[in-house]
């Protein structure tokens, strides 16, 4: 199995676990004399099977991330960390650029003018450069995911 396939399976298992949790919670309480629409015990057993599958899969994914390298030699774990930090910077710069580009409405010349402290154009240029770097990194990560075999 390739790492990319394991990541898809992980996402499916995580969604399944969340759905089972919701169904379990919805069936925990019933009116006296009524039956739940689904057996909470059966839902809990299925939830435990999904968690068991994740318990087997997740360590294999982590081992693959530690051993796989991108074309430049960077480990997949380091690349994922770099991607997360790019996302953090992008979020902050996008918000700053959006705020700097807003033009508050003034109803008269006697009202206080509100001006941006940094030019929106400069911030947007930084956002564009970071977004490009993030896209390129993501492409390398995805390529590596499809080329890397999942360890046993």
C-alpha positions as CSV (number, residue, x, y, z in Angstrom):
1,X,0.0,0.0,0.0
2,X,1.3,3.5,-0.9
3,X,1.4,6.2,1.8
4,X,-1.2,8.2,-0.2
5,X,-3.7,5.3,-0.1
6,X,-3.1,5.0,3.7
7,X,-3.8,8.7,4.1
8,X,-7.1,8.3,2.2
9,X,-8.0,5.3,4.4
10,X,-7.1,7.3,7.6
11,X,-9.4,10.1,6.5
12,X,-12.2,7.6,5.9
13,X,-11.7,6.0,9.3
14,X,-11.6,9.3,11.0
15,X,-14.9,10.4,9.3
16,X,-16.4,7.0,10.2
17,X,-15.4,7.4,13.9
18,X,-16.9,10.9,14.0
19,X,-20.2,9.6,12.5
20,X,-20.3,6.7,14.9
21,X,-19.7,9.0,17.8
22,X,-22.7,11.2,16.7
23,X,-24.9,8.2,16.3
24,X,-23.9,6.8,19.6
25,X,-24.7,10.1,21.4
26,X,-28.1,10.3,19.7
27,X,-29.0,6.9,20.9
28,X,-27.8,7.2,24.5
29,X,-31.0,8.6,25.9
30,X,-34.6,7.5,25.2
31,X,-37.9,8.1,26.7
32,X,-38.9,5.5,29.3
33,X,-40.6,2.6,27.5
34,X,-39.0,3.4,24.2
35,X,-36.1,1.7,22.4
36,X,-33.2,3.5,20.7
37,X,-33.2,3.5,16.9
38,X,-29.8,1.8,17.0
39,X,-28.1,-0.3,19.6
40,X,-25.7,1.8,21.5
41,X,-23.7,-1.3,22.4
42,X,-23.4,-2.3,18.7
43,X,-22.4,1.3,17.8
44,X,-19.7,1.3,20.5
45,X,-18.3,-2.0,19.3
46,X,-18.1,-0.7,15.8
47,X,-16.5,2.5,17.0
48,X,-13.9,0.4,18.8
49,X,-13.2,-1.5,15.6
50,X,-12.6,1.7,13.8
51,X,-10.3,3.0,16.5
52,X,-8.4,-0.3,16.4
53,X,-7.9,0.1,12.6
54,X,-6.6,3.6,13.2
55,X,-4.3,2.3,16.0
56,X,-2.8,0.0,13.4
57,X,-2.6,2.4,10.5
58,X,-1.4,5.6,12.2
59,X,2.0,4.4,13.5
60,X,2.7,3.0,10.0
61,X,1.9,6.5,8.5
62,X,4.2,8.2,11.0
63,X,7.0,5.8,10.3
64,X,6.6,6.4,6.5
65,X,6.6,10.2,7.1
66,X,9.9,9.9,9.1
67,X,11.7,7.8,6.5
68,X,10.4,9.2,3.2
69,X,12.2,12.1,1.7
70,X,11.2,14.8,-0.9
71,X,13.4,15.2,-4.0
72,X,15.5,17.8,-2.2
73,X,16.3,15.4,0.7
74,X,13.9,16.9,3.3
75,X,12.0,14.3,5.3
76,X,8.3,14.2,4.8
77,X,7.8,15.0,8.5
78,X,9.9,18.2,8.1
79,X,8.0,19.1,4.9
80,X,4.7,18.7,6.7
81,X,5.9,20.9,9.5
82,X,7.0,23.5,7.0
83,X,3.6,23.3,5.2
84,X,1.8,23.9,8.5
85,X,3.9,26.9,9.3
86,X,3.3,28.3,5.8
87,X,-0.4,27.9,6.4
88,X,-0.1,29.8,9.7
89,X,1.8,32.6,8.0
90,X,-0.6,32.7,5.0
91,X,-3.6,32.9,7.3
92,X,-2.2,35.9,9.2
93,X,-1.0,37.7,6.1
94,X,-4.3,37.2,4.3
95,X,-6.2,38.7,7.2
96,X,-3.8,41.6,7.4
97,X,-4.0,42.3,3.7
98,X,-7.8,42.1,3.8
99,X,-8.0,44.5,6.7
100,X,-5.5,46.9,5.1
101,X,-7.5,47.0,1.9
102,X,-10.8,47.9,3.6
103,X,-11.9,51.5,3.2
104,X,-14.0,52.7,6.1
105,X,-16.9,54.9,5.1
106,X,-16.7,58.5,6.2
107,X,-19.8,60.6,6.2
108,X,-18.2,63.9,6.6
109,X,-14.7,65.5,6.5
110,X,-14.8,66.1,10.2
111,X,-14.7,62.4,11.0
112,X,-11.4,60.7,11.8
113,X,-9.7,59.1,8.9
114,X,-8.6,55.5,9.4
115,X,-5.5,54.5,7.4
116,X,-3.8,51.2,7.0
117,X,-0.4,50.9,8.8
118,X,1.0,48.7,6.0
119,X,0.1,48.9,2.3
120,X,-2.3,46.2,1.2
121,X,-0.3,45.8,-2.0
122,X,2.9,44.9,-0.1
123,X,1.0,42.4,2.0
124,X,-0.7,40.8,-1.0
125,X,2.6,40.4,-2.8
126,X,3.9,38.5,0.3
127,X,0.7,36.4,0.3
128,X,1.1,35.5,-3.3
129,X,4.7,34.4,-2.9
130,X,3.8,32.3,0.2
131,X,0.9,30.8,-1.6
132,X,3.1,29.8,-4.5
133,X,5.7,28.2,-2.2
134,X,2.9,26.3,-0.4
135,X,1.4,25.0,-3.7
136,X,4.9,23.8,-4.8
137,X,5.5,22.2,-1.5
138,X,2.1,20.5,-1.5
139,X,2.8,19.1,-5.0
140,X,6.1,17.6,-3.8
141,X,4.4,16.1,-0.7
142,X,1.7,14.6,-2.8
143,X,4.2,13.1,-5.3
144,X,6.2,11.6,-2.4
145,X,3.0,10.2,-0.8
146,X,2.2,8.3,-4.1
147,X,5.8,7.1,-4.5
148,X,6.3,5.9,-0.9
149,X,5.4,2.4,0.2
150,X,3.8,2.1,3.7
151,X,6.1,0.2,6.1
152,X,4.8,-2.9,7.7
